[in-house]
Amino acid sequence: MNQQPKTMKAIVQHGPKEKLQIKELPIPIPGKGEVLVKMHAAPINPSDISLLNGTFATRPDYPVIPGIEGSGTVVKSGGGFIANLRKGKNVACTSSAGRGGTWAEYMVTSAMHVIPFGNNIDFEQASMMLVNPMTAMAFIKIAKAGKHIAIVNNAAASVLGKMLVRLCKNENIALINIVRRSEHVKQLNELGAQYILNTEDDDFETQLTSLSAKLKANLFFDAVGGEHTSQIINAAPTGSKIVLYANLSGDPFCADPRNILQNKKSIEGFFLGHWTSSQNIFCTLQTISKVKSLLKSELKANIKKTYKMQMINEAIDSYQQKMTGGKIIINMK
């Protein structure tokens, strides 16, 4: 029987916007209710880039091991019923605050943050099983709970955006997709998206105002922020809700309070962890089960390229140059 090593390689950042380094560190020890995961793969997500740039809502204590989600095998339990149950299982996982991220050979996390998966799912797909698929499913649940017959999503050429195209088709929810390049229009046309607006068009805001009114779309999911949020607020019909779930532009937005007050518009934030915590355990397990069943179809994410840990800075550059067209995966093995 192979003895577990005492040290591991980990991707480490020493300050915001600093280049990432590979460091040799002690393998962390799981406490009660925690597990040690031998990591296999992890994607790069916009939230990871926000952390690296120092724009994440909660600033970490440096040095930090980045990585929000990934996949691997539970090799040790710190004790507790759920943790013991997970030992030896292949799992999709998310990091726990203060315990290091997924971009390392090993990670300690809460046993509640790991989801076992079967042999029909590979480690690379499993590494992307939680953040985007769960967010897409959450948006559908929010739309259905509010009895919305049409919704709007920007950054629609992203992996999450394409998942929403497929899910909305199945749920008979009209979806207005907002993109920023003509090549993105082509990608979504190939997916069968019916309504696509391009922010490059001079009359984009007029188009959005007209189409939103026509389809009675009054639920807007906004990942871009900045000036685009201001446009959405202006274009949204009376009684609309704007849900901010990222700020890819990195800019603040400006809005006329009278437009919001007098036209019964509301703005709220969406953070997956908070939304999941607000659901009862039965609903969460039901959502996870559906995610697993759809991972090879509606919730499948195309992989653009896989990089070894040692090439992490090249992987980050590649991801930031083009955040559509497939995911970048880091291989920890």
C-alpha positions in Angstrom: 0.0 0.0 0.0 1.4 3.4 -1.1 2.1 5.7 1.8 0.7 9.2 1.4 3.4 11.9 0.9 3.8 14.7 3.5 4.2 17.5 1.0 2.3 18.6 -2.1 2.7 21.0 -5.0 0.3 24.0 -5.0 -0.3 27.0 -7.1 0.2 30.1 -4.9 -0.4 33.8 -5.2 1.3 36.2 -2.8 -0.7 39.3 -3.6 -3.4 40.7 -5.9 -2.5 40.7 -9.6 0.9 38.9 -8.9 2.1 36.0 -11.0 1.3 32.6 -9.7 4.0 30.3 -8.4 4.3 26.6 -7.8 5.3 25.9 -4.2 6.0 22.8 -2.2 3.8 22.9 0.9 2.7 20.5 3.7 -0.4 18.5 2.9 -3.2 19.9 5.0 -4.9 17.8 7.7 -8.7 17.5 7.7 -10.5 18.3 10.9 -13.8 16.8 12.0 -16.5 17.1 9.3 -13.7 17.7 6.7 -12.1 15.5 4.0 -8.8 15.5 2.2 -9.2 15.4 -1.5 -6.4 14.3 -3.9 -7.2 16.8 -6.7 -7.3 15.7 -10.4 -8.7 18.7 -12.3 -10.0 22.2 -11.8 -11.4 24.8 -14.2 -10.7 28.5 -14.4 -13.8 30.5 -13.7 -14.5 34.3 -13.8 -14.7 34.2 -10.0 -11.2 32.8 -9.9 -9.9 35.7 -12.0 -11.7 38.1 -9.7 -9.8 36.6 -6.8 -6.5 36.8 -8.6 -7.1 40.5 -9.5 -8.0 41.4 -5.9 -11.6 42.4 -6.8 -13.4 39.5 -5.0 -15.9 40.7 -2.4 -13.8 39.1 0.4 -10.1 39.7 0.3 -8.1 36.6 1.1 -5.2 36.3 3.5 -2.1 36.0 1.4 -0.4 33.8 0.3 -3.4 32.0 -1.1 -4.1 28.9 -3.1 -6.7 29.9 -5.6 -9.5 27.7 -7.1 -13.2 27.6 -6.4 -14.1 24.2 -7.8 -12.6 21.0 -9.1 -12.7 17.2 -8.9 -10.6 14.5 -7.2 -10.7 11.5 -4.9 -11.3 11.7 -1.1 -8.3 10.0 0.5 -8.8 10.9 4.1 -11.6 11.7 6.5 -11.2 14.0 9.5 -14.1 12.2 11.2 -17.9 12.5 11.3 -20.6 10.6 9.5 -20.7 12.4 6.2 -16.9 12.7 6.0 -16.4 9.0 6.7 -19.0 8.2 4.1 -17.1 10.2 1.4 -13.8 8.4 1.9 -12.5 6.6 -1.3 -15.2 8.4 -3.4 -14.5 10.3 -6.6 -16.0 13.7 -6.1 -16.8 17.1 -7.5 -15.8 19.7 -4.9 -15.7 23.3 -3.9 -13.2 25.0 -1.6 -13.9 26.1 2.0 -13.0 29.5 3.3 -9.6 29.6 4.8 -8.7 26.1 3.8 -7.0 26.7 0.5 -8.4 26.3 -3.0 -8.6 23.5 -5.6 -5.4 24.5 -7.5 -3.2 22.1 -5.6 -2.4 18.4 -5.5 -4.4 18.1 -2.3 -7.2 20.2 -0.7 -9.0 20.0 2.6 -12.7 21.0 2.4 -16.0 20.5 4.3 -17.5 17.1 3.6 -20.7 19.0 2.7 -18.7 20.6 -0.2 -18.0 17.3 -2.0 -20.5 15.5 -4.3 -19.7 11.9 -5.3 -20.0 11.0 -9.0 -20.1 7.7 -10.9 -18.0 6.1 -13.6 -20.2 7.7 -16.3 -18.6 11.1 -15.6 -14.9 11.8 -16.1 -12.8 14.0 -13.8 -12.6 16.9 -16.2 -16.4 17.2 -16.7 -16.9 16.6 -12.9 -14.5 19.5 -12.1 -17.0 21.8 -13.8 -20.1 20.2 -12.3 -21.0 22.7 -9.6 -20.5 26.5 -10.3 -21.9 26.9 -13.8 -24.5 24.0 -13.9 -25.8 24.9 -10.4 -26.0 28.6 -11.3 -27.9 27.8 -14.5 -30.3 25.5 -12.7 -30.8 28.2 -10.0 -31.7 30.8 -12.7 -34.3 28.4 -14.1 -35.8 27.8 -10.6 -35.9 31.6 -10.0 -37.7 32.1 -13.3 -40.2 29.4 -12.7 -40.9 30.4 -9.1 -41.6 34.0 -10.3 -43.8 32.6 -13.2 -41.6 34.4 -15.8 -42.4 33.4 -19.4 -39.3 35.2 -20.7 -35.9 36.1 -19.3 -32.8 38.0 -20.4 -29.2 37.0 -20.0 -26.0 38.8 -21.0 -22.5 37.3 -21.5 -24.7 34.8 -23.3 -21.8 33.2 -25.3 -20.2 32.0 -22.1 -20.4 28.3 -20.9 -23.2 29.3 -18.5 -25.0 31.3 -21.2 -25.0 28.3 -23.5 -26.3 26.1 -20.7 -29.2 28.5 -20.3 -30.0 28.4 -24.0 -30.5 24.6 -23.8 -32.3 24.7 -20.5 -34.7 27.4 -21.5 -35.6 25.5 -24.6 -36.6 22.5 -22.5 -38.6 24.6 -20.1 -40.3 26.7 -22.8 -39.0 29.9 -21.4 -38.2 32.5 -24.0 -34.6 33.7 -23.6 -33.1 37.0 -24.9 -29.4 36.4 -25.3 -27.1 39.4 -25.2 -23.6 39.1 -26.7 -20.9 41.6 -27.7 -19.5 40.2 -30.9 -20.8 38.9 -34.3 -18.9 35.6 -33.8 -20.9 35.1 -30.6 -24.1 35.6 -32.6 -23.0 32.8 -34.9 -22.2 30.5 -32.0 -25.6 30.9 -30.4 -27.4 30.6 -33.8 -25.7 27.2 -34.1 -27.1 26.2 -30.7 -30.6 27.2 -31.9 -31.0 30.3 -29.8 -34.0 32.3 -31.1 -33.4 35.8 -29.7 -29.9 37.3 -29.9 -28.9 40.9 -29.5 -25.5 42.3 -30.1 -24.2 45.3 -28.0 -22.1 46.4 -31.0 -25.3 47.4 -32.8 -25.9 51.2 -32.6 -29.5 50.6 -31.7 -28.9 47.9 -29.2 -30.7 49.6 -26.3 -33.7 50.3 -28.5 -33.8 46.6 -29.7 -33.6 45.4 -26.1 -36.4 47.8 -24.9 -38.7 46.7 -27.8 -38.0 42.9 -27.6 -38.3 42.8 -23.8 -41.7 44.5 -23.9 -42.9 42.2 -26.8 -41.9 39.0 -25.0 -42.9 40.3 -21.5 -39.3 39.7 -20.3 -39.0 41.3 -16.9 -36.3 39.1 -15.3 -32.7 40.1 -16.3 -29.6 38.2 -15.3 -26.5 40.5 -15.6 -22.9 39.2 -15.4 -21.3 42.2 -17.1 -22.0 45.2 -14.9 -20.8 48.8 -15.6 -22.3 50.7 -18.4 -24.2 47.6 -19.6 -26.1 47.4 -16.3 -27.2 51.0 -16.8 -28.5 50.1 -20.3 -30.4 47.1 -18.9 -32.0 49.2 -16.2 -33.1 51.8 -18.8 -34.5 49.1 -21.2 -36.2 46.9 -18.7 -40.0 47.1 -18.7 -42.0 48.3 -15.7 -41.8 45.9 -12.8 -38.6 44.2 -13.9 -36.1 42.6 -11.6 -32.3 42.9 -12.5 -30.2 40.1 -10.9 -26.5 40.9 -10.8 -24.4 37.7 -10.7 -20.9 38.9 -11.7 -19.1 42.1 -12.8 -17.0 41.1 -15.7 -16.5 44.7 -16.8 -15.0 45.5 -13.4 -16.8 48.9 -13.5 -19.6 50.4 -11.3 -22.9 51.3 -12.9 -25.0 54.4 -12.8 -28.8 54.6 -12.7 -31.4 57.2 -12.3 -33.2 56.4 -9.0 -36.5 57.8 -10.4 -36.5 55.2 -13.2 -36.2 52.4 -10.5 -38.7 53.9 -8.0 -41.4 55.1 -10.4 -41.2 52.0 -12.7 -41.1 49.4 -9.9 -37.8 48.0 -10.9 -35.6 46.2 -8.4 -31.9 45.2 -8.4 -30.5 42.3 -6.3 -27.4 40.2 -6.2 -27.0 36.5 -6.7 -24.2 34.5 -5.1 -24.5 30.7 -5.6 -23.4 29.8 -2.1 -26.0 32.1 -0.5 -28.7 30.7 -2.9 -27.8 27.1 -2.1 -27.8 27.8 1.6 -31.4 29.2 1.3 -32.7 25.9 -0.2 -33.7 23.0 2.0 -31.6 19.9 1.8 -34.2 18.0 -0.3 -34.3 20.7 -3.0 -30.5 20.9 -3.1 -30.1 17.1 -3.5 -32.8 17.2 -6.2 -30.9 19.9 -8.1 -27.6 18.1 -7.8 -29.2 14.9 -9.1 -30.6 16.8 -12.1 -27.2 18.4 -12.7 -25.6 14.9 -12.9 -28.3 13.6 -15.3 -27.8 16.6 -17.6 -24.0 16.8 -17.5 -23.6 15.2 -20.9 -26.4 17.1 -22.6 -27.9 20.5 -21.6 -25.2 21.2 -18.9 -22.2 19.9 -20.8 -19.2 22.3 -21.0 -16.8 22.1 -23.9 -13.2 22.0 -22.9 -10.9 24.2 -25.0 -7.6 23.1 -23.5 -6.0 21.4 -20.5 -2.8 22.7 -18.9 -0.4 21.2 -16.4 0.0 23.0 -13.1 3.4 24.3 -14.1 1.8 26.2 -17.0 -0.7 28.0 -14.8 0.3 31.6 -15.9 0.0 30.6 -19.6 -3.4 29.0 -18.8 -4.6 32.2 -17.1 -3.4 34.3 -20.1 -5.2 32.0 -22.6 -8.4 32.2 -20.6 -8.4 36.0 -20.3 -7.7 36.5 -24.0 -10.9 34.6 -24.9 -13.4 33.6 -22.2 -15.8 32.0 -24.7 -15.4 28.9 -26.9 -14.7 26.4 -24.1 -13.2 26.0 -20.6 -9.6 26.0 -19.6 -8.8 23.1 -17.3 -5.8 22.7 -14.9 -4.6 19.1 -14.5 -3.2 18.4 -11.0 -2.1 14.8 -11.6 
